[in-house]
């Protein structure tokens, strides 16, 4: 049995940067509490490991007056300007680990909203990255879309100027489809493809691997948006695609009596977990020989 690991599987630049930021704060060891505003990344194993080392997750709806003052690390997904101000007003030191690609979206939507553009975000309305982007749009002249039907139902005056951006982990092919639908309506659009290049590369590579193996395995946190999208892309190409969080979730029966298995992983999946899954599949293959 051949085991094919996607080269782009695992941590992206933004996630590495966020975790390196946490490590620097831990090494300071100044006795002050360390928090991350929400999970630093969408991987429960990583979050639990950090908690064991004294880094706690600050719930978004917590009472800041009741929290011990310390350092709050802003996750890679980013937060609204209101959240940043509220933390500082309550005496917390903030360390911003927002992915630079996300910060670029914050600047763009803020600038174009002030110019009178209607902001459209392609993405998941409930995702923290999208919530953070919305928090940088002055006023409420915006909307979030994620489906063909939502794009088709868009109804604005034709002289309305539109600024269109995307959640960085959105499906690139779906983004293109939604942009085309809106453009065909005749609007004047400033369209900025803000899907992270690493995300697009990971999606394309996962699709290519899924197309040439008998079974495809996608590794990621259950709340990871980019991991779920990888699963959706691979599942559409290869019905025998399985989503797992770690080696413990791998049902070995699915790789019985096959010639090849492909593996990819979301941007918040540690290399250690990827290696464990890969080694398990390779060991299974060796026992069959």
Secondary structure, 3 states (H helix, E strand, C coil): CEEEECCCCCCCHHHHHHHHHHHHHHHHCCCCEEEEECCCCCCHHHHHHHHHCCEEEECCCCCHHHCCCEEEEECCCCCCHHHHHHHHHCCCEEEECCCHHHHHHHHHHHHHHHCCCEEEEECCCCCHHHHHHHCCCCCCCEEEECCHHHHHCCCCCCCCEEEEEECCCCCHHHHHHHHHHHHCCCCEEEECCCCCHHHHHHHHHHHHHHCCCCEEEEECCCCCHHHHHHHHHHHHHCCCEEEECCHHHCCHHHHCCCCEEEEEECCCCCHHHHHHHHHHHHHHHHHHC
